[in-house]
Amino acid sequence: MKNSFKELKLEELKAKREELGKKYLDLRFQMVIGHVENPLMKRTMRRQIARLNTLIAERERTASDSAGARA
């Protein structure tokens, strides 16, 4: 799962981050209610979102650097 995001494009990464963010929010609500089968899923999702944020930042930095080099 760690390396499955690396081959995605920037737009796909942003969409995946949005999707995981919504799932994470739902999971947090479920934890408050007390209907969660796997409490470690919250940590896993938070880390996946962090990985996506890192990849998005790297891709945007690379895109801006290449755009600056062209100008």
DAPE-V929702 format. One record per backbone hydrogen bond with DSSP energy under -0.5 kcal/mol. CO is the residue of the C=O (numbers start at 1). NH is the residue of the N-H. If there is no record, write none. Layout:
co,nh
CO,NH
CO,NH
//
This chain:
co,nh
1,4
2,5
3,6
5,8
9,13
10,14
11,15
12,16
13,17
14,18
15,19
16,20
17,21
18,22
19,23
20,24
21,25
22,26
23,27
24,28
25,29
26,30
27,31
28,32
29,33
30,34
30,35
35,37
37,39
38,41
39,42
40,44
41,45
42,46
43,47
44,48
45,49
46,50
47,51
48,52
49,53
50,54
51,55
52,56
53,57
54,58
55,59
56,60
57,61
58,62
59,63
60,64
61,65
62,66
63,67
64,68
65,69
66,70
67,71
//
